[in-house]
């Protein structure tokens, strides 16, 4: 006679799945397939915690809304001195700001050193780390007057031209410009490549709005007017290699993004579809990105919701109106999934107090970037001083893109009453940039045909004797290396403000807990936590 314990968690399955499970059990019994007498068949229920064989098993419940997370989702833009950041900033979804950085402010003369770039960056990005926001800088030479005339009373006004004082305005075509460009980008890298405030760097520099047109990087795509390209007038021969080489050689840490997917094909840069989902940009944006089907795995794909020109400009007066259109929103989300979009701009002036807009924006935010869900978390009932213990958990990326940097994941013990951290250790040799989403988006099923992997994490730690005996909360968190402070969050209900995910109670040298599940009433919502930050 053998003993088989079957724990059936009925409530999280459909009736059909439950029937299939009963059929499986019947077949096992009918054909006498005897399991080991200690075998336990467990069907998990989201939000539940159980104890088996001196191991606590937690199945966190996934949250159903989008939220702020570092270097993904909606991206903002503020014209310095013109746009005033609202008192409720940062916004519920935004974790990045695009910063147009005028060349002349960063470098007036060729002999200016890197300290000038650092000083102006510090001025523009002052205290942004306190809001847990990162920047995407783009160096700018000209902002066309059609978007407004430069105001002399605004020192940081980005409108107008911004050429360094020892170069002739508009001289994109000379050898002097190319040589100067190389040295300037090398200085930029010295200033920004290790700056924790920088998420990604948009190459920019060339053309109107630094968008790599007027003049163009190459003659691959026709001019905006449709006329044939003219070398050294409408496009800059040789500049693609100059920029590609110097950015690749100089920036070893930050991801570089370029405006058009058809330029720089010989380089591993991220991609920008500036007018996301715009019908007029379908061939130039969508079709060209699709020719680089695996680029997103190592490099971000971003863009902007531009509702104020073309087809969208004829129909909508704001981003609220654009996202309120269910057809366009559906198409937008599917393109995010298909192209593995990491971030989109265009929401800086949106009204997040409008409940309808908030719901629509949430749908888009939830689709963008990475979305890490802890499926299961296991740890020992008791941890013993000066002895090793193991933690095992699985993570699924249900989002659209990876997280592109390898930040440390920490397991920590916290005081049950105060939630103060008592001990913590980072998991060694873990690459969270390899937690990939699914592939081959299917519009009909609204899912990836190639499902995302469950990433199994096994970690071992030795508990120091300095941790007093008693009961603790065991937490998991992802740290921003700049200060080693919790920052990136998992999409689960188990959350305490400050970036920690409480998984359960654990004893150190004692076993006195009857219920190892953390009270759900103690959980905080991820959406409104503004305590997150990093340190310089």
N, C-alpha and C positions, 0 to 999 in steps of 0.2 A: 504494500500500500504506500502511495506517495502523497505528499502534501503539495498542492499547487495553490498559491494565493494569487487571485486575479483582482486587481483594483480597477473597476470600471468607472471612468469619469464621463458619464453619459451626456452631461449638459453641454459640452463643447463640441459635440458631433451631431451631424444630421441623422435622421432615423435610418436612412439607407446605409450610412457608414456603420451605424450600430448593428444593423442586421447582418452586414457583411462580417463584422467582428464575431458575432454569435455563431455564424456558419463556420468560421475558421476554428472556433473553439470546439464545435461539434465534430469537425473532421479530425482534429487532433485526438479527441477522446475515442472516436469510432475506430480509428486505425491503431490505437494503442501506442501513440508516440509519446513515451513517458519523458517529461523533462526531469532535470535534476530536482531533488526534493527541496532544494533551497531557491529554486528559480522563482522570480517574481515578474509577472507581466504587468507593466504599469502603463496606463493610458493617461497622459498628463492633462491637467485642466489648467488653463491660463489663470494666473492669480493665486495658485495654490502652493503650499509648502508641505512636504511630508518628510518623515525620517525613516530610512531603511538601512539596516546593517551599519549603524553608527555614522551614517552619512546624511546630511541634510540636503534635500533636493528641492530647488525652487524653480517654479515656472512663472516668470513674470508675465504680466498682462501688457500687451502692446497698447500704447496710446493711439488714438485715432485722429490726431490733429497734427498740423505742421508746427514747427517752432524754430527759434533761432539756434543756429549751430555755427561754429567757426568755418569760414571760407566756403560757404555754400548758400544757396537760396537767393532771395531778393537782394540786389545790390543797389546802393543809393548814390546820388551825386548832388553835391551842393556847390553852387558857384560862389566862391569866397567873396564875402563883402556884399553879395546880392541876396542870396538865399539864407534865411535865418533858420537855424535848427530849432525845432519846436521843443517846448519845455518837457514833453514826454519822451524825447529822444533818449536812447535808441528805440526804434520802432519794433513792433513785436516779432518781425521776421528778419529784419536786416542785420547782417553781421559784417558787411563790407561796404566801403565807400570808394567810388572812383575819384581820384584826385588828378586833375589836369595841372601839371607842374611846368610853368613857363621856363623855357631854357634860360632866358636872360636873368631870371631870379636865381637859378642854380649856378650859372656861370656867365659872367659878363665878358671876361677876357680869357684867352687861352691859358694864361699862367695862373688863373684862380685854382686853388687846390680843393680837395674833396671836402674840407671843412665848411666851405660855403654851401655845398649841397646839403650837408648834414644840418647846418644851421637853419636853412630855409625849410627843410623837411620838418625839423623840430617845431618851427613856428607854425606851419600849416597843420601839423598833426598833434598839436599840444593836447596832452592828457587823454588821447583817444584810447589808450590802454585801460583807463578806468571804466570804460564802457564796453570792454571786451570786443571792440571793433577793430578790424584790420583794413588796410588801404590797398587799392590797386592803382598805383601811379602810372600816368601816361604823360611823357614829355611833349610839350606843345610849342609850336612855332607860330601858328596863325589860327585865329578864330574869326571866321568871316563876319564882316559888318552886317550882313543880312540877319545875324542873330543879336545885333546890338552893338553900339559904339562904346569903346573903352571910356570909362569914367575916371578922370585923373584923381578924383577924390577917394577912389578905392584902390589902395596900394596893391592889392592882390588880384585885381580884376583880370580875368582870363580872356576877355574879349580884346580883339585887335591883334597886332603882331608882337612877337616876343623873341626876335633874333638877338644873339649876343652882339655886343657893341662893336666888336672888331670883325664881324662878317656882314656882307651886304645883304639886306633884306631880300628874300626871294631867290637867293643864289643857291639853289639845290644842285646845280649841275657842274660846278667847278671841282677841280681836284683838291683845292684848298678845303672846300666844304667836306669832302669825303675823308680827308686826313684828320680834320678837326673832329668829325663825327666819331671816328674810332677812339680817339683819346677821351672824348667826352663820355662815351658809353663805358669805357674802362673806369672812369671816375664814378659814374652812377653805380656800377657794381660794387665798388669799394664802400659806397655809402649805404646801399640798399640790400645787397645780397645776404647779409646777416642781420638785417634789421627785423626784429620780431613783429613790428607793426605792419610789415609788408606781406600781403597774402600772395599776390601774383604781380607781375609787371607787364603792362601792355606796351609793346614795342613803340608804337606811335611815332612821333617826331616828324615824319614826312607828310606833307599835304595839309589840306584844310581839315580842321579839327584833329589833325594828326591821324587821319583815317586812311592813309596810304592811297589816296586819290587826289588829283588836282595839285601837283602831279602824282602819277602812279609809280608804284614800285617796279612794275613790269608792263609789257604790252600784251599780256595774255588776254585781258578783258577789254572790250571797246571803251572809248572815252564816254563820259556821262552824256555828251552831246550826240554820240553815235558816229562822230567823225573818226577817220583813221588816226592812229597814234603817230606823233612826230617825236623822234628822239631828241632829248635835251630841251623839250618843250612841254609835252604832255606826259612823258615818262622819263625816268632817270636810268640810263644804261649803266649796269654794273653795281647799282646801289643795293640790289637784293643780296648779292654775295657779301658786300661790305658789311651790311647790317647782320646778316645771318652768321657770318664768321665771328664778328666781335661780340654779339650777344651770347652765342654759344660758348665762346672761350671765356667770357668774363663772368657770366652768371652761372654758378655751379649749384646753387641751392634753390633759388626762386624759379617758379615756372614762368616762362615768357609766352605771352599771347599775341597773335598777329591778326590783323583785321580781316584778311581774305584767305580762305583755305587753298586757293590756287597759287598763292605766292609761298615761297619758302618751303616747297615740297621736299627739298633735300635736307631739311632740318626738322628736328623734333620739337616743334613749338605747339602751344595750345592755340585754340581757334576762337574767333569771335564772329557771330552772326549778328551784326549790329541791329538790324530790323527784324527781330525774331517773328517768324510766321507771316511776315508781310508778303502778300502774293507777288508783288513786283520784284522781290528779292529771292524768290524761290530758286531760280536757276543759279544765281550768284552766291546764295548762301547755302540752302539745303543741299542742292545737287552736288556742289563742290565738297562739302563736308562729307557727304556719303562716299566720295571717292577715297576717303581716308578712314576706312571702317574701324580700325583699331586704335586710332590716335587717342581717343578718350581714355584708354586704359592707363596711360602714363601722363597725359596732358589735359588740362581742363578745357571744356567747351563752354563758352559763355555768350552773352549777347544782351540785347535791350528790347524792351517792349516799346516800340516807337509808334504811338497812336496818332501822331500829329502831321502825317503826310501820306500821300498816295491813297490807296483804297481805304485804309483805316482813317486817314484824315478827313475823308469825305463822309464817313459814317459816325465817327466818335469825337467827342470834345474832351475826353479825359481817359485816363487809364481805368477809372472806375467803370465808365461806359463800355470800354473794350472788354474787360473781364466779366461784365454783366451779360454779355452775349454768350449764351450757352454753346452755340455752335463754334464760335471762335475759341472759347475757353477749352472746349473739348479738343479742337485741333491743336491748340497750343500745348496742352498737356501731352498729347500723343507725340508731338514733335520733341518735347523734352525727353520723353521716354526713349524714343527711337534714336535720337542723337546723343543721348546720355549727357544732357545739359547739367552743368554744375551751378550756374548762377545767371540771373537776368536783372538788368537795371530797369528804371522807368517808374519807380513807385515813390520817389522822394516826396512828392506833393500830394500823395493819396490821403484820403480821409479814412483812417482806420477806426474812427468812432462810428462809421456807417456799418451796421451789422451785416447788410447784404454784401458790401464790398469785402468785409473781413472774411466772410464765408467763402467768397469766390477766390480771394487771394490765398486763403488757406489751402484750397484745392491745388493751386499751382505750386505753392511753397512745399507742400507735402511730396510732390512729384520730383522736385529738383534735388540735385546733389545726392549725397549719401544719406542713408537712414538705417542706423545699426539697431537691430532688435536682438536682445538676449533671449534665446529660446529656453535655455536651461542653465542652472548654476548649481554646482555641487561643492560642498565643503565638509570637513569633519565636525562631528558634534563637539569634540573637545580638542583644544590645542594645548600642547604641553611645552613648558619652558625648555629652551635649549634642544628642542627636537624639531625635525622637519615636518611640515604638513603640506598637503597638496590641495589645490583648487582646480576645478575643471568647469569650463563653461563653453557654450556655443553661441556664435553670433551670426546672424543673417543680415546681409545688406539688402533691404527691400526698396532702396532708392534707385537712382538712375546713374550715379557716378561713384567712383571711389573717393576716399579722402586721400589727398595727394602727398601727404607728408607722414612720416612715421613718428607719431607722438607716443610717449610712454603711457602704459596702462598700469594703474596702481590698485593693489588690494590693501585695504586698511581696516584697522579696528578702532571703534569709537565708543566713547562713554555713552551708556544707555540713556542717561538723563540729559546730559548737556550736549551730546553729539560731538563733543570735542575729539579730535583725532589723537589717539594714544600711540599708535604705531602704524607704519605703512611701508610697503615694499613694491618696487616696480618689477613688472614681468620682463625677464631678459629675452633678447633676440626675437621680439614680437614685431611684426611688420603689419600694421593695420592698413597700410596702403594697398595690401593685397586682398583685403576684404571686398570682393568685387560684387556688383549687382548682377542681375540676369542679363541675357542678351537676346536679340531678335524679337523686338516688341511686336505683339499681335494686337491689332486694334479691336478685332472682334471679341476676343476673350479678355481684353484689357490686362494682359499679363505677358511676361517674357516667355518665349517658347523654351529657351534654355534657362532653367531655374537657377537662382543664385545658390551657391554652396553654403552649407553650414560650416562655419570656420570654428574648428575645435581648438580651444586654448587650454593647455595643461601647464600649470605653474607650480613650482615648489619653492617654499620659503622655510627659513629657520626662525622660530620665534625666540627673540632674545629674553633673557631672564629679567630684564628691566620692566617687562610688562607685568603688572600685578595680577594675581589670581582674581577671577571674578567673571562677570558676564559682560559681553560687548556686542555691538552691532558690527557685522562684517560688511564692508562696502567695496564697490568697484567704481573706478573713475578714470577718465582719460585726461591727462595733464597737458597744459600748454607748457612746453619746455622753457618758455620765458617766465621764470619764477616757479616752475613746477607746481602750478595751481590748477585745480580741476576746471575744465572748460568745455570740452566736447561731451555732449550728453547722448545716452542711449534712448531710444524711443519706447520707453517702458514707464509704467505707473510708479514703480519703486523709485522715488526721487525725494531727496532733501535739498532745500535751497543751498546753493554754494557748489553745485556740480557733483554731489555724491549720490550714488545709487545704493541704498541700503538693501541688502539681499536677505538678511536674517540675523538671528541672535546666535552667538557662539560662546562657549565657556572656555576660559583659560584655566587649566588645571582642575576644573570642577565641572560637574554636570548637575545643574539645578533647575534648568528651564523645562517647563512642561510644554510650552508652545514656542517653537522656534521662528514662527512667522512674525515679521514686523507688522505692527498695527497699521492697516491701510489708512486709517484716519490721520496718521502722522505724516502721510505723503504730501508733498507740495506739488503744485503744477509747474511744468517746465516753461510754460509760455511767458509768464510774467516775472521770472527771476532776473532781477537787474543787479544782483550782487556779484555776478561773474566779472572777472577782470584778469589781467596779467600784469607782470612787472617788467620794467626795462632794466 
